[in-house]
Amino acid sequence: MNHQQAPILEAIAKYLAIDHAPFYMPGHKRGVGIDPDFIAMMGTNLFRLDLPELPGLDEPIYEAEVLAANAYGSNRTWFLVNGSTSGIAAMMLAVAGIGDKILIGRNCHKAAIAGLVLCGATPIYVETDYNSDFDLDCGISPHSLQTALENNPDAKAVLLVSPNYFGICGDLEKLVEIAHSFNVPILIDGAHGGHLRFHPDLPMDAVTAGADVVVQSIHKMGSSLTQTAMLHIQSKRVNSDRLDQAVQMLQTTSPNILLLASLDVARRQMVLHGQELLDQTMALSNWGRSQINQIPHLYCLDYQAQILHLDPTRLTVMVNQLRKTGFDMDEMLVRDFDVVAEMPTLSQLVFAVSIGNTVADVQKLVQAFQSLANQEKCHNISMPIIPKLPKLHQKLTPRSAFFSPSQSIPLVNAAGHISTETISPYPPGIPIICPGEEITTEIIDFLQLIKNAGGVINGCSDRTLETIKVVI
């Protein structure tokens, strides 16, 4: 295939060359109706590019998706403008309905819980391996998946996350082999793995590993615009037509052509120049890692942690020996050094180094940590103890809980009640409590710990987290 092409971009260029009278939507009519202050900030060409699905644009979109399927190794690829969030729900709708079982890693994104509400399946949560030395979720082990499938051979699918927010990918080939030995399709939330295929020194991507359906947020580590993703299928274990129907139900019927074009050119960029760009990216991240690991009281996750299949472009820095939480350090980095992390946790900061980062960026990060490590005030603060949460009890399916009558009660009085909400520290958006699960005192304590430490809690209808909605 000719990957020099960018069909959507080329089609847009043709439209811009025509001075036509626009009686189609959007209402700003190629930028003429845009607020002047917005034009002054953004420029005029951006709005001229905001086109609907005009005659002649359908075929370039199809051609771009065919090129993407070839580039990413799938049988078919869909461009998504509602993010991996919509792709996760679509692949769940394609494999399961009310009463069916799906094996799901407990480290799933909240989008998977939304998918359960939509499709009505019963989740069988599989606990992930936990590295207590570094307070890290390491994903589902092959042994855990094997056991879960032996106990639930009637499961309709397995849904796993790889890589996770920390860049840990897990033994995908083995996990796929186990799922397929039960003739069960394996669905991968690979939102953070859209770049892996394009460099031999990165962990294996999920499509290459043989996963049946994979969703990837190309915007996270590639160069497409925010909220863009691709959904790949390469297996007859999942009905492609049903998956297509699910995508159509969940996608907007008015996709922004700029978002689609950004996916098109991001594919072209990675096929033509990806290895070279990722060479530079890994050189930057590896240099940053080595420099940070020379700073007293800091440790940046590397292969010495004996974690296999680690994406080296992700810098996970353990800050707890500085006697500060990740939330505190994040605030200090932004306020004092103009350095913005991807994600703070109680004990870590996560930095995503991508093809868009520069030497100056990583130098600024290292210098900021060097300065913070020398500040005496970082060493005399008591650290919160990070609890290991107990296994939760599912009393209702997420769908049943979502549609049950509910009421708001004080969080401190919620132990023993069944949640109707999906509540997650964000990022990474991994649910602490899901609809249908019984709230425990440990969950209440943990949510209050995160809140008091400066973390962001997402999904609760009461943004103050003083109350929580429960089944009546």
C-alpha distance (Angstrom), angle and dihedral (degrees) to the residues before:
residue distance angle dihedral
M1 . . .
N2 3.77 . .
H3 3.80 104.6 .
Q4 3.80 90.7 178.1
Q5 3.81 84.8 82.6
A6 3.79 125.1 93.6
P7 3.83 101.0 -176.4
I8 3.80 98.0 -176.3
L9 3.80 94.0 47.3
E10 3.80 90.5 48.3
A11 3.82 92.1 49.9
I12 3.81 91.5 50.7
A13 3.80 90.4 51.2
K14 3.81 90.0 54.8
Y15 3.81 91.4 52.7
L16 3.78 93.2 48.8
A17 3.79 90.0 55.4
I18 3.83 90.7 61.6
D19 3.81 119.0 81.8
H20 3.79 96.4 -150.9
A21 3.81 132.0 160.0
P22 3.84 104.0 -105.2
F23 3.80 113.3 -140.8
Y24 3.80 93.0 156.9
M25 3.78 129.8 90.7
P26 3.04 144.6 -60.4
G27 3.75 97.5 76.4
H28 3.79 97.7 -133.7
K29 3.86 88.0 72.8
R30 3.79 102.1 -139.2
G31 3.80 93.0 -33.4
V32 3.81 100.3 -51.4
G33 3.81 93.1 113.4
I34 3.80 97.5 43.7
D35 3.80 119.0 120.7
P36 3.84 107.9 -95.0
D37 3.80 93.6 -127.7
F38 3.80 90.2 55.5
I39 3.81 91.1 49.0
A40 3.80 90.5 49.7
M41 3.78 89.8 55.2
M42 3.81 99.7 40.4
G43 3.80 105.0 28.0
T44 3.79 126.8 -124.6
N45 3.80 102.4 -89.2
L46 3.80 93.9 67.0
F47 3.79 91.3 63.4
R48 3.80 94.3 43.8
L49 3.80 86.3 58.4
D50 3.81 92.5 55.1
L51 3.80 97.0 100.3
P52 3.81 131.8 160.7
E53 3.80 123.5 -129.8
L54 3.79 94.0 -71.0
P55 3.81 124.0 -179.9
G56 3.77 108.3 -73.9
L57 3.80 96.6 30.2
D58 3.82 98.4 86.0
E59 3.79 95.0 70.4
P60 3.83 95.1 49.6
I61 3.82 89.6 51.9
Y62 3.80 90.0 52.2
E63 3.82 91.1 46.8
A64 3.80 90.7 49.8
E65 3.81 91.5 51.8
V66 3.82 90.6 49.9
L67 3.80 89.9 52.3
A68 3.81 89.7 48.3
A69 3.81 91.9 51.3
N70 3.79 89.1 53.5
A71 3.80 92.3 46.6
Y72 3.80 95.1 49.2
G73 3.81 96.6 38.5
S74 3.80 100.0 -114.9
N75 3.80 133.9 130.9
R76 3.78 90.9 -126.4
T77 3.79 135.7 4.0
W78 3.79 130.1 -161.8
F79 3.81 123.3 -158.0
L80 3.81 109.6 -132.3
V81 3.80 124.8 -158.3
N82 3.82 94.2 179.4
G83 3.79 91.9 64.3
S84 3.77 130.9 -120.8
T85 3.81 84.7 -52.7
S86 3.80 90.2 76.5
G87 3.80 92.2 40.8
I88 3.80 92.7 55.2
A89 3.80 91.8 51.4
A90 3.82 91.7 44.9
M91 3.78 95.2 54.2
M92 3.80 90.7 47.2
L93 3.81 91.3 51.2
A94 3.80 88.4 50.2
V95 3.80 94.8 58.2
A96 3.81 109.1 30.2
G97 3.78 144.4 35.9
I98 3.78 138.4 -177.6
G99 3.79 111.2 -34.4
D100 3.81 95.9 9.7
K101 3.80 119.2 124.2
I102 3.79 125.7 -120.6
L103 3.81 120.6 -174.6
I104 3.80 106.4 -137.2
G105 3.77 131.5 -177.0
R106 3.78 110.6 -117.6
N107 3.80 86.9 -129.6
C108 3.81 90.5 66.1
H109 3.78 121.2 137.2
K110 3.79 117.9 -105.1
A111 3.82 87.1 -108.9
A112 3.81 87.6 72.5
I113 3.80 90.0 56.9
A114 3.80 89.0 51.5
G115 3.79 86.9 51.1
L116 3.80 89.9 54.5
V117 3.79 90.7 52.3
L118 3.80 90.1 51.1
C119 3.81 98.9 45.6
G120 3.81 97.6 33.2
A121 3.79 95.3 -134.1
T122 3.79 122.8 153.1
P123 3.80 111.9 -116.0
I124 3.78 120.0 -135.9
Y125 3.78 100.4 -162.7
V126 3.79 115.7 -146.4
E127 3.79 114.5 -155.0
T128 3.79 116.6 -125.7
D129 3.78 127.4 -133.4
Y130 3.79 112.3 -94.9
N131 3.80 124.4 -150.7
S132 3.80 103.6 -151.6
D133 3.82 92.9 -173.8
F134 3.79 91.0 66.4
D135 3.84 102.1 18.4
L136 3.80 89.7 -117.3
D137 3.77 134.8 152.7
C138 3.81 104.8 -137.0
G139 3.79 98.9 -174.1
I140 3.78 130.8 -117.6
S141 3.79 117.9 -35.2
P142 3.81 121.9 -136.5
H143 3.81 88.8 -115.5
S144 3.82 92.2 55.0
L145 3.79 92.0 48.9
Q146 3.80 92.5 47.0
T147 3.81 90.7 52.2
A148 3.81 93.1 46.1
L149 3.80 92.1 51.5
E150 3.80 92.8 46.6
N151 3.80 88.1 54.0
N152 3.82 93.0 43.5
P153 3.81 108.3 31.9
D154 3.81 89.3 156.4
A155 3.81 92.6 64.3
K156 3.79 112.8 131.5
A157 3.80 95.1 -148.2
V158 3.79 147.9 -13.7
L159 3.82 118.5 -123.8
L160 3.80 117.2 -163.4
V161 3.81 137.5 169.3
S162 3.82 117.7 -126.5
P163 2.95 124.8 -166.8
N164 3.79 101.1 18.3
Y165 3.79 126.1 -154.4
F166 3.81 90.9 -81.7
G167 3.81 92.6 54.4
I168 3.82 94.1 -106.8
C169 3.80 109.8 145.9
G170 3.79 105.0 178.8
D171 3.80 126.3 -147.8
L172 3.79 95.3 -53.5
E173 3.79 97.0 171.4
K174 3.80 91.4 55.3
L175 3.81 93.0 43.9
V176 3.80 91.0 51.4
E177 3.80 90.8 47.4
I178 3.81 91.3 52.8
A179 3.81 94.4 48.1
H180 3.79 92.1 47.8
S181 3.81 91.7 48.8
F182 3.83 84.9 66.8
N183 3.83 89.9 42.8
V184 3.80 88.3 -117.0
P185 3.83 118.7 140.6
I186 3.78 117.3 -122.6
L187 3.80 118.8 -141.3
I188 3.80 118.8 -162.1
D189 3.78 127.8 -153.6
G190 3.80 92.9 -152.6
A191 3.79 94.8 164.0
H192 3.81 90.7 139.8
G193 3.81 96.3 42.5
G194 3.79 107.2 69.2
H195 3.82 92.1 114.5
L196 3.80 99.8 47.7
R197 3.80 97.0 88.4
F198 3.78 93.4 60.9
H199 3.80 101.8 65.6
P200 3.83 128.9 49.7
D201 3.81 93.1 -144.9
L202 3.80 94.2 58.7
P203 3.82 122.9 86.4
M204 3.79 116.0 -85.5
D205 3.79 114.3 -83.3
A206 3.78 120.0 -123.4
V207 3.81 96.3 -110.7
T208 3.80 91.9 54.0
A209 3.81 89.1 46.4
G210 3.80 88.4 60.3
A211 3.80 102.9 -106.4
D212 3.80 113.2 163.9
V213 3.81 98.9 -134.2
V214 3.80 126.5 11.6
V215 3.78 131.8 -177.4
Q216 3.81 120.4 -160.2
S217 3.80 130.0 -174.5
I218 3.79 99.2 -139.0
H219 3.80 89.4 -172.0
K220 3.82 93.7 62.6
M221 3.80 99.4 66.3
G222 3.81 100.6 1.2
S223 3.79 131.9 60.9
S224 3.81 104.4 -98.0
L225 3.78 120.9 114.5
T226 3.80 123.5 -84.7
Q227 3.83 115.6 -78.8
T228 3.83 93.9 26.4
A229 3.79 121.7 124.9
M230 3.79 143.0 156.1
L231 3.79 128.6 -128.2
H232 3.81 117.1 -153.3
I233 3.81 130.7 -166.9
Q234 3.79 125.5 -173.7
S235 3.80 105.3 159.5
K236 3.79 140.7 76.2
R237 3.80 89.4 -144.3
V238 3.81 85.5 84.7
N239 3.80 119.9 52.9
S240 3.80 105.5 -117.5
D241 3.81 93.6 -159.7
R242 3.79 91.8 53.2
L243 3.79 90.1 48.0
D244 3.80 89.2 51.4
Q245 3.82 90.2 51.8
A246 3.79 90.4 50.8
V247 3.80 91.4 50.1
Q248 3.80 90.6 51.0
M249 3.82 91.1 50.6
L250 3.79 94.0 50.7
Q251 3.80 101.5 38.2
T252 3.77 122.7 82.7
T253 3.80 113.3 -104.0
S254 3.81 87.7 -135.7
P255 3.81 104.7 57.3
N256 3.78 114.1 -176.5
I257 3.79 108.5 -113.5
L258 3.81 90.4 -145.3
L259 3.80 89.8 61.5
L260 3.80 91.7 48.5
A261 3.80 92.1 46.6
S262 3.79 90.8 50.9
L263 3.81 89.6 56.8
D264 3.79 89.9 48.7
V265 3.80 95.1 53.1
A266 3.82 92.9 39.5
R267 3.82 87.8 58.8
R268 3.80 91.2 49.0
Q269 3.79 91.7 47.8
M270 3.80 94.0 52.2
V271 3.80 95.6 44.8
L272 3.80 93.2 49.0
H273 3.80 101.5 33.6
G274 3.80 107.8 7.1
Q275 3.79 99.1 111.3
E276 3.80 92.3 48.6
L277 3.81 92.5 47.0
L278 3.80 92.0 46.9
D279 3.81 90.8 48.3
Q280 3.79 86.6 61.0
T281 3.80 92.7 42.8
M282 3.81 93.8 52.0
A283 3.79 91.6 45.6
L284 3.81 88.6 55.2
S285 3.79 95.4 45.8
N286 3.81 93.8 44.6
W287 3.80 91.1 49.9
G288 3.80 90.9 48.6
R289 3.81 91.0 48.5
S290 3.80 92.8 50.8
Q291 3.81 92.1 48.1
I292 3.80 94.1 47.7
N293 3.80 90.7 49.3
Q294 3.80 89.1 59.1
I295 3.81 91.1 58.9
P296 3.83 114.4 95.4
H297 3.82 116.4 -111.0
L298 3.82 93.6 14.7
Y299 3.79 131.5 99.6
C300 3.80 126.1 -175.3
L301 3.78 112.5 -157.8
D302 3.80 113.4 -103.8
Y303 3.78 139.5 153.0
Q304 3.81 91.2 -75.1
A305 3.80 85.6 75.7
Q306 3.83 85.5 70.1
I307 3.78 92.1 -124.3
L308 3.78 109.8 144.9
H309 3.79 124.2 -145.4
L310 3.81 96.5 24.2
D311 3.80 119.0 169.2
P312 3.83 103.6 -128.4
T313 3.81 93.0 -155.2
R314 3.81 89.7 71.4
L315 3.83 116.0 81.1
T316 3.81 111.9 -157.8
V317 3.80 109.0 -175.7
M318 3.81 121.0 -164.6
V319 3.80 107.0 -143.7
N320 3.81 102.5 169.2
Q321 3.82 93.0 101.2
L322 3.79 87.1 64.6
R323 3.82 85.8 63.3
K324 3.78 90.6 -120.0
T325 3.78 130.4 109.4
G326 3.77 121.0 -119.8
F327 3.81 87.7 -111.9
D328 3.82 91.1 56.7
M329 3.79 92.6 46.6
D330 3.79 91.2 47.8
E331 3.79 90.7 54.7
M332 3.81 91.6 48.4
L333 3.81 93.3 48.2
V334 3.80 91.9 52.2
R335 3.80 96.1 41.3
D336 3.80 100.4 41.9
F337 3.81 105.6 24.3
D338 3.83 108.4 23.1
V339 3.79 90.1 -122.4
V340 3.81 116.1 139.6
A341 3.81 120.8 -162.9
E342 3.79 125.3 -152.6
M343 3.81 93.6 -128.1
P344 3.81 139.7 -0.3
T345 3.80 122.7 -158.4
L346 3.78 131.2 177.6
S347 3.80 92.1 -84.7
Q348 3.80 106.9 15.0
L349 3.76 148.3 45.5
V350 3.80 120.2 -145.7
F351 3.81 122.2 -152.7
A352 3.81 122.4 -170.0
V353 3.81 111.0 -147.9
S354 3.80 109.8 -164.0
I355 3.79 141.8 164.9
G356 3.81 88.1 -80.1
N357 3.81 96.3 61.2
T358 3.79 123.8 98.6
V359 3.79 136.8 -152.0
A360 3.81 88.0 -105.5
D361 3.81 90.8 56.1
V362 3.79 94.1 54.7
Q363 3.81 93.0 41.8
K364 3.80 88.7 53.7
L365 3.81 90.5 51.2
V366 3.81 93.4 49.7
Q367 3.80 92.8 46.4
A368 3.80 90.7 50.0
F369 3.80 91.7 53.6
Q370 3.80 91.2 46.2
S371 3.78 89.5 54.4
L372 3.82 94.7 45.4
A373 3.79 93.2 48.3
N374 3.79 89.4 57.7
Q375 3.79 94.3 52.8
E376 3.80 109.5 104.5
K377 3.80 91.9 -151.0
C378 3.79 89.0 68.7
H379 3.80 93.1 67.7
N380 3.78 106.7 51.5
I381 3.79 105.5 61.0
S382 3.78 125.2 102.7
M383 3.80 111.8 -117.3
P384 3.79 123.2 -136.4
I385 3.79 114.2 -111.7
I386 3.80 110.2 -115.4
P387 3.80 108.2 -135.1
K388 3.79 124.8 -146.9
L389 3.77 105.2 -125.0
P390 3.80 118.5 -130.1
K391 3.78 122.9 -120.5
L392 3.79 108.2 -84.6
H393 3.78 126.5 -129.2
Q394 3.79 117.5 -122.8
K395 3.79 109.7 -146.2
L396 3.82 98.6 169.0
T397 3.79 135.4 14.9
P398 3.80 113.5 -97.8
R399 3.81 89.4 -110.4
S400 3.81 93.7 51.5
A401 3.80 91.8 47.5
F402 3.80 92.6 46.7
F403 3.81 91.9 54.6
S404 3.82 95.7 40.7
P405 3.82 121.2 105.6
S406 3.79 107.7 -94.0
Q407 3.76 143.5 -173.4
S408 3.78 136.1 -166.6
I409 3.79 117.2 -111.8
P410 3.81 131.8 173.1
L411 3.80 110.5 -79.1
V412 3.81 90.9 -131.3
N413 3.81 89.4 60.3
A414 3.82 96.7 43.6
A415 3.82 100.2 94.7
G416 3.78 110.0 122.5
H417 3.81 94.2 21.2
I418 3.81 125.2 111.3
S419 3.79 116.1 -114.1
T420 3.80 122.0 -129.8
E421 3.82 92.2 -172.0
T422 3.80 136.2 77.5
I423 3.79 105.3 -132.2
S424 3.79 120.0 -170.9
P425 3.79 139.1 164.6
Y426 3.82 102.7 -118.4
P427 2.92 123.5 -112.7
P428 3.00 110.7 51.1
G429 3.82 92.3 29.4
I430 3.81 96.2 -146.1
P431 3.81 107.0 152.1
I432 3.79 118.7 -115.5
I433 3.79 90.4 -171.3
C434 3.81 127.6 15.5
P435 3.80 132.2 -160.4
G436 3.78 109.3 -80.7
E437 3.81 95.9 27.2
E438 3.78 124.7 117.7
I439 3.79 113.9 -112.6
T440 3.80 113.8 -127.4
T441 3.79 133.5 -164.8
E442 3.82 87.9 -111.7
I443 3.81 90.6 57.6
I444 3.80 91.3 48.5
D445 3.80 91.5 49.7
F446 3.81 92.0 47.6
L447 3.81 94.1 50.1
Q448 3.79 90.7 49.5
L449 3.81 90.0 47.6
I450 3.82 91.9 54.0
K451 3.80 91.9 45.2
N452 3.81 94.4 48.1
A453 3.81 91.0 46.8
G454 3.80 90.4 57.7
G455 3.80 100.1 -99.2
V456 3.80 125.1 144.8
I457 3.81 117.1 -116.0
N458 3.80 115.1 -157.8
G459 3.79 131.9 -166.5
C460 3.79 102.0 35.1
S461 3.80 114.2 119.8
D462 3.81 87.6 -141.4
R463 3.79 103.5 64.5
T464 3.80 90.8 -163.2
L465 3.83 89.1 59.3
E466 3.78 89.5 -134.9
T467 3.81 90.0 123.6
I468 3.79 136.4 28.0
K469 3.80 131.6 -160.0
V470 3.79 115.3 -115.2
V471 3.79 137.2 176.8
I472 3.79 112.8 -89.4
